[in-house]
Amino acid sequence: MTKTLNAIYDGKAFWPEKPLNLSPDTRVRLIIDIVETSKKKSSSFLQTARNLNLDGPKDWSSNLEDYLYGENKDVNE
């Protein structure tokens, strides 16, 4: 009987991604075929924020407190 399964090797043992329908102590032959994983290109927060294409007022950064809290808080309060 031949079964194909995906597993992850942790440096010591292979761990199947799904349970196997095998009795304990069943002898098997493993043939290793390394699967290429898709490596996502990491991006910075700024790149992610720019890709969101948010639409809003031009003065967001200079009036952040107004937008967050509804009014400009005085530092001396």
N, CA, C and O atoms as a Maestro MAE file, in Angstrom:
{
 s_m_m2io_version
 :::
 2.0.0
}

f_m_ct {
 s_m_title
 :::
 protein
 m_atom[308] {
  # First column is atom index #
  i_m_mmod_type
  r_m_x_coord
  r_m_y_coord
  r_m_z_coord
  i_m_residue_number
  s_m_chain_name
  s_m_pdb_residue_name
  s_m_pdb_atom_name
  i_m_atomic_number
  :::
  1 25 0.855 -1.176 0.000 1 A "MET " " N  " 7
  2 3 0.000 0.000 0.000 1 A "MET " " CA " 6
  3 2 0.897 1.234 0.000 1 A "MET " " C  " 6
  4 15 1.887 1.286 0.730 1 A "MET " " O  " 8
  5 25 0.555 2.214 -0.809 2 A "THR " " N  " 7
  6 3 1.312 3.461 -0.884 2 A "THR " " CA " 6
  7 2 0.424 4.616 -0.442 2 A "THR " " C  " 6
  8 15 -0.723 4.737 -0.872 2 A "THR " " O  " 8
  9 25 0.972 5.459 0.423 3 A "LYS " " N  " 7
  10 3 0.272 6.663 0.878 3 A "LYS " " CA " 6
  11 2 1.220 7.833 0.703 3 A "LYS " " C  " 6
  12 15 2.429 7.702 0.896 3 A "LYS " " O  " 8
  13 25 0.671 8.960 0.341 4 A "THR " " N  " 7
  14 3 1.446 10.183 0.272 4 A "THR " " CA " 6
  15 2 0.949 11.105 1.371 4 A "THR " " C  " 6
  16 15 -0.254 11.323 1.513 4 A "THR " " O  " 8
  17 25 1.871 11.641 2.140 5 A "LEU " " N  " 7
  18 3 1.473 12.537 3.214 5 A "LEU " " CA " 6
  19 2 2.487 13.659 3.324 5 A "LEU " " C  " 6
  20 15 3.629 13.530 2.882 5 A "LEU " " O  " 8
  21 25 2.066 14.739 3.906 6 A "ASN " " N  " 7
  22 3 2.952 15.860 4.182 6 A "ASN " " CA " 6
  23 2 3.334 15.812 5.647 6 A "ASN " " C  " 6
  24 15 2.500 15.529 6.506 6 A "ASN " " O  " 8
  25 25 4.600 16.089 5.929 7 A "ALA " " N  " 7
  26 3 5.092 16.069 7.298 7 A "ALA " " CA " 6
  27 2 6.094 17.192 7.479 7 A "ALA " " C  " 6
  28 15 6.615 17.751 6.514 7 A "ALA " " O  " 8
  29 25 6.350 17.508 8.732 8 A "ILE " " N  " 7
  30 3 7.330 18.523 9.087 8 A "ILE " " CA " 6
  31 2 8.411 17.856 9.916 8 A "ILE " " C  " 6
  32 15 8.122 17.111 10.853 8 A "ILE " " O  " 8
  33 25 9.655 18.131 9.564 9 A "TYR " " N  " 7
  34 3 10.788 17.579 10.295 9 A "TYR " " CA " 6
  35 2 11.260 18.615 11.296 9 A "TYR " " C  " 6
  36 15 11.580 19.739 10.908 9 A "TYR " " O  " 8
  37 25 11.314 18.265 12.587 10 A "ASP " " N  " 7
  38 3 11.687 19.218 13.633 10 A "ASP " " CA " 6
  39 2 13.153 19.113 14.041 10 A "ASP " " C  " 6
  40 15 13.565 19.703 15.040 10 A "ASP " " O  " 8
  41 25 13.928 18.376 13.283 11 A "GLY " " N  " 7
  42 3 15.340 18.186 13.619 11 A "GLY " " CA " 6
  43 2 15.602 16.837 14.242 11 A "GLY " " C  " 6
  44 15 16.749 16.393 14.298 11 A "GLY " " O  " 8
  45 25 14.555 16.171 14.715 12 A "LYS " " N  " 7
  46 3 14.691 14.852 15.326 12 A "LYS " " CA " 6
  47 2 13.704 13.844 14.767 12 A "LYS " " C  " 6
  48 15 14.023 12.661 14.646 12 A "LYS " " O  " 8
  49 25 12.516 14.302 14.428 13 A "ALA " " N  " 7
  50 3 11.471 13.379 13.990 13 A "ALA " " CA " 6
  51 2 10.588 14.045 12.942 13 A "ALA " " C  " 6
  52 15 10.534 15.270 12.834 13 A "ALA " " O  " 8
  53 25 9.897 13.206 12.171 14 A "PHE " " N  " 7
  54 3 8.920 13.694 11.201 14 A "PHE " " CA " 6
  55 2 7.553 13.688 11.859 14 A "PHE " " C  " 6
  56 15 7.161 12.712 12.498 14 A "PHE " " O  " 8
  57 25 6.824 14.799 11.694 15 A "TRP " " N  " 7
  58 3 5.492 14.922 12.261 15 A "TRP " " CA " 6
  59 2 4.493 15.098 11.129 15 A "TRP " " C  " 6
  60 15 4.521 16.118 10.439 15 A "TRP " " O  " 8
  61 25 3.598 14.112 10.921 16 A "PRO " " N  " 7
  62 3 2.596 14.229 9.855 16 A "PRO " " CA " 6
  63 2 1.668 15.412 10.118 16 A "PRO " " C  " 6
  64 15 1.324 15.707 11.262 16 A "PRO " " O  " 8
  65 25 1.270 16.082 9.036 17 A "GLU " " N  " 7
  66 3 0.355 17.206 9.171 17 A "GLU " " CA " 6
  67 2 -1.069 16.745 9.475 17 A "GLU " " C  " 6
  68 15 -1.853 17.500 10.050 17 A "GLU " " O  " 8
  69 25 -1.408 15.521 9.098 18 A "LYS " " N  " 7
  70 3 -2.728 14.947 9.377 18 A "LYS " " CA " 6
  71 2 -2.534 13.578 10.019 18 A "LYS " " C  " 6
  72 15 -1.520 12.924 9.776 18 A "LYS " " O  " 8
  73 25 -3.491 13.134 10.837 19 A "PRO " " N  " 7
  74 3 -3.373 11.814 11.462 19 A "PRO " " CA " 6
  75 2 -3.305 10.692 10.411 19 A "PRO " " C  " 6
  76 15 -3.911 10.785 9.343 19 A "PRO " " O  " 8
  77 25 -2.559 9.642 10.739 20 A "LEU " " N  " 7
  78 3 -2.435 8.491 9.847 20 A "LEU " " CA " 6
  79 2 -3.286 7.347 10.357 20 A "LEU " " C  " 6
  80 15 -3.454 7.169 11.563 20 A "LEU " " O  " 8
  81 25 -3.814 6.585 9.439 21 A "ASN " " N  " 7
  82 3 -4.602 5.410 9.801 21 A "ASN " " CA " 6
  83 2 -3.674 4.198 9.814 21 A "ASN " " C  " 6
  84 15 -3.807 3.292 8.991 21 A "ASN " " O  " 8
  85 25 -2.730 4.192 10.762 22 A "LEU " " N  " 7
  86 3 -1.769 3.106 10.893 22 A "LEU " " CA " 6
  87 2 -1.751 2.626 12.332 22 A "LEU " " C  " 6
  88 15 -1.929 3.410 13.264 22 A "LEU " " O  " 8
  89 25 -1.536 1.343 12.500 23 A "SER " " N  " 7
  90 3 -1.402 0.780 13.850 23 A "SER " " CA " 6
  91 2 -0.030 1.141 14.406 23 A "SER " " C  " 6
  92 15 0.922 1.301 13.642 23 A "SER " " O  " 8
  93 25 0.084 1.269 15.718 24 A "PRO " " N  " 7
  94 3 1.398 1.520 16.315 24 A "PRO " " CA " 6
  95 2 2.387 0.415 15.935 24 A "PRO " " C  " 6
  96 15 1.996 -0.738 15.752 24 A "PRO " " O  " 8
  97 25 3.641 0.765 15.822 25 A "ASP " " N  " 7
  98 3 4.742 -0.153 15.479 25 A "ASP " " CA " 6
  99 2 4.664 -0.678 14.051 25 A "ASP " " C  " 6
  100 15 5.319 -1.669 13.729 25 A "ASP " " O  " 8
  101 25 3.879 -0.036 13.186 26 A "THR " " N  " 7
  102 3 3.847 -0.422 11.775 26 A "THR " " CA " 6
  103 2 5.129 0.077 11.124 26 A "THR " " C  " 6
  104 15 5.480 1.249 11.262 26 A "THR " " O  " 8
  105 25 5.821 -0.793 10.423 27 A "ARG " " N  " 7
  106 3 7.054 -0.402 9.730 27 A "ARG " " CA " 6
  107 2 6.690 0.250 8.400 27 A "ARG " " C  " 6
  108 15 5.830 -0.241 7.668 27 A "ARG " " O  " 8
  109 25 7.352 1.357 8.101 28 A "VAL " " N  " 7
  110 3 7.096 2.084 6.864 28 A "VAL " " CA " 6
  111 2 8.437 2.440 6.221 28 A "VAL " " C  " 6
  112 15 9.473 2.410 6.884 28 A "VAL " " O  " 8
  113 25 8.415 2.771 4.949 29 A "ARG " " N  " 7
  114 3 9.594 3.259 4.236 29 A "ARG " " CA " 6
  115 2 9.312 4.710 3.861 29 A "ARG " " C  " 6
  116 15 8.296 5.016 3.236 29 A "ARG " " O  " 8
  117 25 10.217 5.592 4.248 30 A "LEU " " N  " 7
  118 3 10.054 7.004 3.941 30 A "LEU " " CA " 6
  119 2 10.936 7.364 2.759 30 A "LEU " " C  " 6
  120 15 12.122 7.034 2.736 30 A "LEU " " O  " 8
  121 25 10.364 8.032 1.794 31 A "ILE " " N  " 7
  122 3 11.099 8.598 0.674 31 A "ILE " " CA " 6
  123 2 10.916 10.109 0.798 31 A "ILE " " C  " 6
  124 15 9.796 10.616 0.739 31 A "ILE " " O  " 8
  125 25 12.020 10.813 0.969 32 A "ILE " " N  " 7
  126 3 11.953 12.242 1.249 32 A "ILE " " CA " 6
  127 2 11.947 13.037 -0.048 32 A "ILE " " C  " 6
  128 15 12.847 12.905 -0.878 32 A "ILE " " O  " 8
  129 25 10.924 13.862 -0.209 33 A "ASP " " N  " 7
  130 3 10.814 14.790 -1.330 33 A "ASP " " CA " 6
  131 2 10.576 16.158 -0.707 33 A "ASP " " C  " 6
  132 15 9.476 16.435 -0.229 33 A "ASP " " O  " 8
  133 25 11.590 17.015 -0.707 34 A "ILE " " N  " 7
  134 3 11.489 18.304 -0.040 34 A "ILE " " CA " 6
  135 2 10.560 19.220 -0.844 34 A "ILE " " C  " 6
  136 15 10.746 19.414 -2.045 34 A "ILE " " O  " 8
  137 25 9.573 19.769 -0.166 35 A "VAL " " N  " 7
  138 3 8.575 20.639 -0.779 35 A "VAL " " CA " 6
  139 2 9.036 22.080 -0.621 35 A "VAL " " C  " 6
  140 15 9.346 22.524 0.484 35 A "VAL " " O  " 8
  141 25 9.079 22.797 -1.721 36 A "GLU " " N  " 7
  142 3 9.447 24.212 -1.669 36 A "GLU " " CA " 6
  143 2 8.310 24.989 -1.023 36 A "GLU " " C  " 6
  144 15 7.149 24.857 -1.410 36 A "GLU " " O  " 8
  145 25 8.659 25.792 -0.040 37 A "THR " " N  " 7
  146 3 7.655 26.649 0.584 37 A "THR " " CA " 6
  147 2 7.751 28.026 -0.037 37 A "THR " " C  " 6
  148 15 8.835 28.497 -0.381 37 A "THR " " O  " 8
  149 25 6.621 28.652 -0.174 38 A "SER " " N  " 7
  150 3 6.622 30.001 -0.745 38 A "SER " " CA " 6
  151 2 7.104 30.966 0.322 38 A "SER " " C  " 6
  152 15 6.515 31.070 1.398 38 A "SER " " O  " 8
  153 25 8.166 31.660 0.016 39 A "LYS " " N  " 7
  154 3 8.714 32.633 0.955 39 A "LYS " " CA " 6
  155 2 8.128 33.992 0.618 39 A "LYS " " C  " 6
  156 15 8.339 34.535 -0.466 39 A "LYS " " O  " 8
  157 25 7.391 34.520 1.569 40 A "LYS " " N  " 7
  158 3 6.793 35.828 1.366 40 A "LYS " " CA " 6
  159 2 7.849 36.891 1.606 40 A "LYS " " C  " 6
  160 15 8.611 36.827 2.571 40 A "LYS " " O  " 8
  161 25 7.880 37.850 0.728 41 A "LYS " " N  " 7
  162 3 8.794 38.962 0.885 41 A "LYS " " CA " 6
  163 2 8.286 39.822 2.028 41 A "LYS " " C  " 6
  164 15 7.156 40.310 1.999 41 A "LYS " " O  " 8
  165 25 9.131 40.003 3.037 42 A "SER " " N  " 7
  166 3 8.706 40.819 4.161 42 A "SER " " CA " 6
  167 2 8.730 42.288 3.752 42 A "SER " " C  " 6
  168 15 9.571 42.724 2.966 42 A "SER " " O  " 8
  169 25 7.803 43.019 4.298 43 A "SER " " N  " 7
  170 3 7.740 44.436 3.974 43 A "SER " " CA " 6
  171 2 7.681 45.228 5.270 43 A "SER " " C  " 6
  172 15 7.283 44.714 6.315 43 A "SER " " O  " 8
  173 25 8.074 46.458 5.183 44 A "SER " " N  " 7
  174 3 8.057 47.323 6.351 44 A "SER " " CA " 6
  175 2 6.625 47.782 6.634 44 A "SER " " C  " 6
  176 15 5.728 47.635 5.804 44 A "SER " " O  " 8
  177 25 6.443 48.335 7.820 45 A "PHE " " N  " 7
  178 3 5.128 48.861 8.167 45 A "PHE " " CA " 6
  179 2 4.727 49.956 7.195 45 A "PHE " " C  " 6
  180 15 3.573 50.031 6.775 45 A "PHE " " O  " 8
  181 25 5.683 50.806 6.839 46 A "LEU " " N  " 7
  182 3 5.379 51.911 5.928 46 A "LEU " " CA " 6
  183 2 4.920 51.388 4.567 46 A "LEU " " C  " 6
  184 15 3.977 51.930 3.988 46 A "LEU " " O  " 8
  185 25 5.568 50.350 4.050 47 A "GLN " " N  " 7
  186 3 5.139 49.763 2.779 47 A "GLN " " CA " 6
  187 2 3.728 49.191 2.892 47 A "GLN " " C  " 6
  188 15 2.908 49.358 1.990 47 A "GLN " " O  " 8
  189 25 3.454 48.520 4.001 48 A "THR " " N  " 7
  190 3 2.119 47.959 4.219 48 A "THR " " CA " 6
  191 2 1.078 49.067 4.296 48 A "THR " " C  " 6
  192 15 0.015 48.965 3.683 48 A "THR " " O  " 8
  193 25 1.377 50.119 5.041 49 A "ALA " " N  " 7
  194 3 0.436 51.235 5.174 49 A "ALA " " CA " 6
  195 2 0.176 51.899 3.827 49 A "ALA " " C  " 6
  196 15 -0.961 52.254 3.517 49 A "ALA " " O  " 8
  197 25 1.218 52.067 3.033 50 A "ARG " " N  " 7
  198 3 1.034 52.688 1.720 50 A "ARG " " CA " 6
  199 2 0.181 51.808 0.805 50 A "ARG " " C  " 6
  200 15 -0.590 52.322 -0.006 50 A "ARG " " O  " 8
  201 25 0.315 50.497 0.930 51 A "ASN " " N  " 7
  202 3 -0.460 49.578 0.088 51 A "ASN " " CA " 6
  203 2 -1.933 49.546 0.461 51 A "ASN " " C  " 6
  204 15 -2.755 49.068 -0.321 51 A "ASN " " O  " 8
  205 25 -2.285 50.049 1.649 52 A "LEU " " N  " 7
  206 3 -3.685 50.070 2.063 52 A "LEU " " CA " 6
  207 2 -4.494 51.114 1.299 52 A "LEU " " C  " 6
  208 15 -5.722 51.043 1.258 52 A "LEU " " O  " 8
  209 25 -3.810 52.078 0.699 53 A "ASN " " N  " 7
  210 3 -4.475 53.140 -0.071 53 A "ASN " " CA " 6
  211 2 -5.584 53.815 0.740 53 A "ASN " " C  " 6
  212 15 -6.708 53.977 0.265 53 A "ASN " " O  " 8
  213 25 -5.249 54.202 1.962 54 A "LEU " " N  " 7
  214 3 -6.222 54.871 2.820 54 A "LEU " " CA " 6
  215 2 -6.492 56.276 2.303 54 A "LEU " " C  " 6
  216 15 -5.596 56.962 1.810 54 A "LEU " " O  " 8
  217 25 -7.731 56.679 2.425 55 A "ASP " " N  " 7
  218 3 -8.118 58.012 1.985 55 A "ASP " " CA " 6
  219 2 -8.511 58.812 3.218 55 A "ASP " " C  " 6
  220 15 -9.337 58.369 4.016 55 A "ASP " " O  " 8
  221 25 -7.930 59.966 3.369 56 A "GLY " " N  " 7
  222 3 -8.247 60.784 4.525 56 A "GLY " " CA " 6
  223 2 -7.651 62.161 4.386 56 A "GLY " " C  " 6
  224 15 -7.056 62.492 3.361 56 A "GLY " " O  " 8
  225 25 -7.812 62.969 5.427 57 A "PRO " " N  " 7
  226 3 -7.302 64.335 5.372 57 A "PRO " " CA " 6
  227 2 -5.779 64.361 5.275 57 A "PRO " " C  " 6
  228 15 -5.099 63.457 5.763 57 A "PRO " " O  " 8
  229 25 -5.259 65.399 4.645 58 A "LYS " " N  " 7
  230 3 -3.817 65.542 4.441 58 A "LYS " " CA " 6
  231 2 -3.082 65.832 5.746 58 A "LYS " " C  " 6
  232 15 -1.875 65.610 5.833 58 A "LYS " " O  " 8
  233 25 -3.797 66.329 6.770 59 A "ASP " " N  " 7
  234 3 -3.129 66.730 8.007 59 A "ASP " " CA " 6
  235 2 -3.221 65.675 9.117 59 A "ASP " " C  " 6
  236 15 -3.164 66.020 10.297 59 A "ASP " " O  " 8
  237 25 -3.357 64.426 8.760 60 A "TRP " " N  " 7
  238 3 -3.460 63.365 9.769 60 A "TRP " " CA " 6
  239 2 -2.310 63.414 10.763 60 A "TRP " " C  " 6
  240 15 -2.534 63.394 11.974 60 A "TRP " " O  " 8
  241 25 -1.084 63.477 10.261 61 A "SER " " N  " 7
  242 3 0.063 63.400 11.162 61 A "SER " " CA " 6
  243 2 0.183 64.634 12.053 61 A "SER " " C  " 6
  244 15 0.553 64.507 13.220 61 A "SER " " O  " 8
  245 25 -0.115 65.795 11.544 62 A "SER " " N  " 7
  246 3 0.042 67.002 12.351 62 A "SER " " CA " 6
  247 2 -1.109 67.200 13.334 62 A "SER " " C  " 6
  248 15 -0.942 67.906 14.329 62 A "SER " " O  " 8
  249 25 -2.267 66.599 13.086 63 A "ASN " " N  " 7
  250 3 -3.430 66.747 13.974 63 A "ASN " " CA " 6
  251 2 -3.904 65.392 14.508 63 A "ASN " " C  " 6
  252 15 -5.105 65.155 14.634 63 A "ASN " " O  " 8
  253 25 -2.969 64.523 14.813 64 A "LEU " " N  " 7
  254 3 -3.306 63.172 15.256 64 A "LEU " " CA " 6
  255 2 -4.201 63.176 16.491 64 A "LEU " " C  " 6
  256 15 -5.175 62.426 16.552 64 A "LEU " " O  " 8
  257 25 -3.876 64.024 17.486 65 A "GLU " " N  " 7
  258 3 -4.675 64.062 18.716 65 A "GLU " " CA " 6
  259 2 -6.119 64.476 18.445 65 A "GLU " " C  " 6
  260 15 -7.051 63.958 19.061 65 A "GLU " " O  " 8
  261 25 -6.289 65.406 17.525 66 A "ASP " " N  " 7
  262 3 -7.649 65.834 17.176 66 A "ASP " " CA " 6
  263 2 -8.453 64.674 16.610 66 A "ASP " " C  " 6
  264 15 -9.624 64.504 16.950 66 A "ASP " " O  " 8
  265 25 -7.836 63.883 15.756 67 A "TYR " " N  " 7
  266 3 -8.545 62.759 15.136 67 A "TYR " " CA " 6
  267 2 -8.744 61.599 16.108 67 A "TYR " " C  " 6
  268 15 -9.747 60.889 16.035 67 A "TYR " " O  " 8
  269 25 -7.794 61.410 17.010 68 A "LEU " " N  " 7
  270 3 -7.927 60.312 17.973 68 A "LEU " " CA " 6
  271 2 -8.893 60.644 19.108 68 A "LEU " " C  " 6
  272 15 -9.735 59.828 19.484 68 A "LEU " " O  " 8
  273 25 -8.756 61.864 19.649 69 A "TYR " " N  " 7
  274 3 -9.493 62.203 20.878 69 A "TYR " " CA " 6
  275 2 -10.598 63.236 20.661 69 A "TYR " " C  " 6
  276 15 -11.375 63.495 21.580 69 A "TYR " " O  " 8
  277 25 -10.685 63.826 19.483 70 A "GLY " " N  " 7
  278 3 -11.750 64.761 19.199 70 A "GLY " " CA " 6
  279 2 -11.415 66.200 19.480 70 A "GLY " " C  " 6
  280 15 -12.148 67.097 19.063 70 A "GLY " " O  " 8
  281 25 -10.331 66.443 20.176 71 A "GLU " " N  " 7
  282 3 -9.918 67.816 20.441 71 A "GLU " " CA " 6
  283 2 -8.430 67.811 20.744 71 A "GLU " " C  " 6
  284 15 -7.869 66.789 21.139 71 A "GLU " " O  " 8
  285 25 -7.807 68.940 20.560 72 A "ASN " " N  " 7
  286 3 -6.384 69.071 20.816 72 A "ASN " " CA " 6
  287 2 -6.174 69.258 22.316 72 A "ASN " " C  " 6
  288 15 -6.644 70.243 22.885 72 A "ASN " " O  " 8
  289 25 -5.473 68.322 22.965 73 A "LYS " " N  " 7
  290 3 -5.219 68.377 24.396 73 A "LYS " " CA " 6
  291 2 -4.037 69.303 24.660 73 A "LYS " " C  " 6
  292 15 -3.015 69.231 23.977 73 A "LYS " " O  " 8
  293 25 -4.187 70.182 25.669 74 A "ASP " " N  " 7
  294 3 -3.095 71.090 26.049 74 A "ASP " " CA " 6
  295 2 -2.104 70.323 26.891 74 A "ASP " " C  " 6
  296 15 -2.503 69.581 27.789 74 A "ASP " " O  " 8
  297 25 -0.819 70.484 26.623 75 A "VAL " " N  " 7
  298 3 0.233 69.763 27.345 75 A "VAL " " CA " 6
  299 2 0.248 70.147 28.817 75 A "VAL " " C  " 6
  300 15 0.606 69.319 29.654 75 A "VAL " " O  " 8
  301 25 -0.128 71.373 29.162 76 A "ASN " " N  " 7
  302 3 -0.070 71.865 30.543 76 A "ASN " " CA " 6
  303 2 -1.265 71.452 31.392 76 A "ASN " " C  " 6
  304 15 -1.306 71.791 32.575 76 A "ASN " " O  " 8
  305 25 -2.218 70.750 30.848 77 A "GLU " " N  " 7
  306 3 -3.421 70.368 31.629 77 A "GLU " " CA " 6
  307 2 -3.097 69.285 32.605 77 A "GLU " " C  " 6
  308 15 -3.973 68.837 33.344 77 A "GLU " " O  " 8
  :::
 }
 m_bond[307] {
  # First column is bond index #
  i_m_from
  i_m_to
  i_m_order
  :::
  1 1 2 1
  2 2 3 1
  3 3 4 2
  4 3 5 1
  5 5 6 1
  6 6 7 1
  7 7 8 2
  8 7 9 1
  9 9 10 1
  10 10 11 1
  11 11 12 2
  12 11 13 1
  13 13 14 1
  14 14 15 1
  15 15 16 2
  16 15 17 1
  17 17 18 1
  18 18 19 1
  19 19 20 2
  20 19 21 1
  21 21 22 1
  22 22 23 1
  23 23 24 2
  24 23 25 1
  25 25 26 1
  26 26 27 1
  27 27 28 2
  28 27 29 1
  29 29 30 1
  30 30 31 1
  31 31 32 2
  32 31 33 1
  33 33 34 1
  34 34 35 1
  35 35 36 2
  36 35 37 1
  37 37 38 1
  38 38 39 1
  39 39 40 2
  40 39 41 1
  41 41 42 1
  42 42 43 1
  43 43 44 2
  44 43 45 1
  45 45 46 1
  46 46 47 1
  47 47 48 2
  48 47 49 1
  49 49 50 1
  50 50 51 1
  51 51 52 2
  52 51 53 1
  53 53 54 1
  54 54 55 1
  55 55 56 2
  56 55 57 1
  57 57 58 1
  58 58 59 1
  59 59 60 2
  60 59 61 1
  61 61 62 1
  62 62 63 1
  63 63 64 2
  64 63 65 1
  65 65 66 1
  66 66 67 1
  67 67 68 2
  68 67 69 1
  69 69 70 1
  70 70 71 1
  71 71 72 2
  72 71 73 1
  73 73 74 1
  74 74 75 1
  75 75 76 2
  76 75 77 1
  77 77 78 1
  78 78 79 1
  79 79 80 2
  80 79 81 1
  81 81 82 1
  82 82 83 1
  83 83 84 2
  84 83 85 1
  85 85 86 1
  86 86 87 1
  87 87 88 2
  88 87 89 1
  89 89 90 1
  90 90 91 1
  91 91 92 2
  92 91 93 1
  93 93 94 1
  94 94 95 1
  95 95 96 2
  96 95 97 1
  97 97 98 1
  98 98 99 1
  99 99 100 2
  100 99 101 1
  101 101 102 1
  102 102 103 1
  103 103 104 2
  104 103 105 1
  105 105 106 1
  106 106 107 1
  107 107 108 2
  108 107 109 1
  109 109 110 1
  110 110 111 1
  111 111 112 2
  112 111 113 1
  113 113 114 1
  114 114 115 1
  115 115 116 2
  116 115 117 1
  117 117 118 1
  118 118 119 1
  119 119 120 2
  120 119 121 1
  121 121 122 1
  122 122 123 1
  123 123 124 2
  124 123 125 1
  125 125 126 1
  126 126 127 1
  127 127 128 2
  128 127 129 1
  129 129 130 1
  130 130 131 1
  131 131 132 2
  132 131 133 1
  133 133 134 1
  134 134 135 1
  135 135 136 2
  136 135 137 1
  137 137 138 1
  138 138 139 1
  139 139 140 2
  140 139 141 1
  141 141 142 1
  142 142 143 1
  143 143 144 2
  144 143 145 1
  145 145 146 1
  146 146 147 1
  147 147 148 2
  148 147 149 1
  149 149 150 1
  150 150 151 1
  151 151 152 2
  152 151 153 1
  153 153 154 1
  154 154 155 1
  155 155 156 2
  156 155 157 1
  157 157 158 1
  158 158 159 1
  159 159 160 2
  160 159 161 1
  161 161 162 1
  162 162 163 1
  163 163 164 2
  164 163 165 1
  165 165 166 1
  166 166 167 1
  167 167 168 2
  168 167 169 1
  169 169 170 1
  170 170 171 1
  171 171 172 2
  172 171 173 1
  173 173 174 1
  174 174 175 1
  175 175 176 2
  176 175 177 1
  177 177 178 1
  178 178 179 1
  179 179 180 2
  180 179 181 1
  181 181 182 1
  182 182 183 1
  183 183 184 2
  184 183 185 1
  185 185 186 1
  186 186 187 1
  187 187 188 2
  188 187 189 1
  189 189 190 1
  190 190 191 1
  191 191 192 2
  192 191 193 1
  193 193 194 1
  194 194 195 1
  195 195 196 2
  196 195 197 1
  197 197 198 1
  198 198 199 1
  199 199 200 2
  200 199 201 1
  201 201 202 1
  202 202 203 1
  203 203 204 2
  204 203 205 1
  205 205 206 1
  206 206 207 1
  207 207 208 2
  208 207 209 1
  209 209 210 1
  210 210 211 1
  211 211 212 2
  212 211 213 1
  213 213 214 1
  214 214 215 1
  215 215 216 2
  216 215 217 1
  217 217 218 1
  218 218 219 1
  219 219 220 2
  220 219 221 1
  221 221 222 1
  222 222 223 1
  223 223 224 2
  224 223 225 1
  225 225 226 1
  226 226 227 1
  227 227 228 2
  228 227 229 1
  229 229 230 1
  230 230 231 1
  231 231 232 2
  232 231 233 1
  233 233 234 1
  234 234 235 1
  235 235 236 2
  236 235 237 1
  237 237 238 1
  238 238 239 1
  239 239 240 2
  240 239 241 1
  241 241 242 1
  242 242 243 1
  243 243 244 2
  244 243 245 1
  245 245 246 1
  246 246 247 1
  247 247 248 2
  248 247 249 1
  249 249 250 1
  250 250 251 1
  251 251 252 2
  252 251 253 1
  253 253 254 1
  254 254 255 1
  255 255 256 2
  256 255 257 1
  257 257 258 1
  258 258 259 1
  259 259 260 2
  260 259 261 1
  261 261 262 1
  262 262 263 1
  263 263 264 2
  264 263 265 1
  265 265 266 1
  266 266 267 1
  267 267 268 2
  268 267 269 1
  269 269 270 1
  270 270 271 1
  271 271 272 2
  272 271 273 1
  273 273 274 1
  274 274 275 1
  275 275 276 2
  276 275 277 1
  277 277 278 1
  278 278 279 1
  279 279 280 2
  280 279 281 1
  281 281 282 1
  282 282 283 1
  283 283 284 2
  284 283 285 1
  285 285 286 1
  286 286 287 1
  287 287 288 2
  288 287 289 1
  289 289 290 1
  290 290 291 1
  291 291 292 2
  292 291 293 1
  293 293 294 1
  294 294 295 1
  295 295 296 2
  296 295 297 1
  297 297 298 1
  298 298 299 1
  299 299 300 2
  300 299 301 1
  301 301 302 1
  302 302 303 1
  303 303 304 2
  304 303 305 1
  305 305 306 1
  306 306 307 1
  307 307 308 2
  :::
 }
}
